[in-house]
Amino acid sequence: MHRHRLRYGADDRGSAQGALRGLCSRDRSRQGRPSFRPRHGRHRAQPFQARLSEAGFCAQRIQVRVMASGEAIGNTASAAAQQGARRSRLFAVAGLAPLMLWQCLFFVVPVILLLVISFWRTKSYRMVPDFTFANYIAVFTNGAIWRALALSVQTAAFVTIACAVLAYPIAYFIAKKAGALKGILLVAVIAPFWISIVMRVAAWRLLLGENGVINQTLLSLGLIDHPLGFLLYSPVATSIGLVYAYLPLYVLPLYASIDAIEDNWIAAAKDLNAGPLRAFWEVTLPLSMPGLIVGAVFCFIFGLGEFVTPALLGGGKQLMMSQLIQDQFQRRLDWPAGAAIAIVLLLMVFLLLAVSMKWFRKASGEKL
């Protein structure tokens, strides 16, 4: 009985040991050596140490084969993962191709053309290919351009601040208090975008004109003796039109930020003896800051380069940058000078976007 256990192991019914004996038997048969499995009487006389040596040899071969199989499985999985990643990149490129084509045709190529033209010069109302910095020197030395730039920055800053003050209570009410009316109010916010900007500005001319609704109402109430002339064709009219035009662009990102704030966080602040004002100042306002920044960037950039509203409500007495560029292109036919002003304005916008993106990455904890 003891000899039988030495030859066949402790338990012959185990599948692993059975596989071990079969593999050892095959390996020894292939190498011309006697199999570990006892098939004739010669193995009965084989020394015990020799059998242990053969068993160790077989175990080493099994370990090598198992390692080779694991490596093969690992290589197959790695190849499948690389193929899946390659397929994902191809799908991403295919999905982004229309957008990239659109941006190249209608943004990159025009900007490159403007950049090239900005170094040319004008002679007898014709563009002459050249490489001169005279147009950029004129941008930074011409007082009219500086006044237009200052007016554009002041108007854009005023519009941004006014939109922030008006948009915050609207967005907060829609996000936290509207309840079932939330969807209807959001549709009402974006409803002005369904109407052409020209029609909206024309409506403001009817309201702000000397014979408009506002002046006639004030005259009928006896609050003024003469119509207020500054309401139309002035920077005030331009600012009113821009605030009306860009208020929805401020409300939507601000609503998204406020709606993401959990009510439990505000309740927790109040449980810690914070009043409503302190809970708003230390919880709601900091968490809604990304929406405030996004809305401010939208309003300032669009207000800086807006053309239709200043042209129809501003009256042309004080030109903004967009009107100055249009004047250089169409009235003076000095395309290189207009292109240089446009490039400078574009660089200002890129600088503002870079600063805002840096702030977002810093606020979100990303490495700069």
Stockholm file with secondary structure:
# STOCKHOLM 1.0

chainA/1-368         MHRHRLRYGADDRGSAQGALRGLCSRDRSRQGRPSFRPRHGRHRAQPFQARLSEAGFCAQRIQVRVMASGEAIGNTASAAAQQGARRSRLFAVAGLAPLMLWQCLFFVVPVILLLVISFWRTKSYRMVPDFTFANYIAVFTNGAIWRALALSVQTAAFVTIACAVLAYPIAYFIAKKAGALKGILLVAVIAPFWISIVMRVAAWRLLLGENGVINQTLLSLGLIDHPLGFLLYSPVATSIGLVYAYLPLYVLPLYASIDAIEDNWIAAAKDLNAGPLRAFWEVTLPLSMPGLIVGAVFCFIFGLGEFVTPALLGGGKQLMMSQLIQDQFQRRLDWPAGAAIAIVLLLMVFLLLAVSMKWFRKASGEKL
#=GR chainA/1-368 SS CHHHHHHHCSCTTCHHHHHHHHHHHHHHHHTTSCCSSCCSGGGGGSCHHHHHHHHHHHHHHHHHHHHHHHHHHHHHHHHHHHHHHHHHHHHHHHHHHHHHHHHIIIIIHHHHHHHHHTTSEEETTEEECCCCSHHHHHHHHCHHHHHHHHHHHHHHHHHHHHHHHHHHHHHHIIIIICGGGHHHHHHHHHGGGGSCHHHHHHHHHHHHSTTSHHHHHHHHHTSCSSCCGGGSSSHHHHHHHHHHHHHHHHHHHHHHHHHTSCHHHHHHHHHTTCCHHHHIIIIIHHHTHHHHHHHHHHHHHHHHHCCHHHHHHSTTSSCCHHHHHHIIIIISCCHHHHHHHHHHHHHHHHHHHHHHHHHHHHHHTCCC
#=GC SS_cons         CHHHHHHHCSCTTCHHHHHHHHHHHHHHHHTTSCCSSCCSGGGGGSCHHHHHHHHHHHHHHHHHHHHHHHHHHHHHHHHHHHHHHHHHHHHHHHHHHHHHHHHIIIIIHHHHHHHHHTTSEEETTEEECCCCSHHHHHHHHCHHHHHHHHHHHHHHHHHHHHHHHHHHHHHHIIIIICGGGHHHHHHHHHGGGGSCHHHHHHHHHHHHSTTSHHHHHHHHHTSCSSCCGGGSSSHHHHHHHHHHHHHHHHHHHHHHHHHTSCHHHHHHHHHTTCCHHHHIIIIIHHHTHHHHHHHHHHHHHHHHHCCHHHHHHSTTSSCCHHHHHHIIIIISCCHHHHHHHHHHHHHHHHHHHHHHHHHHHHHHTCCC
//
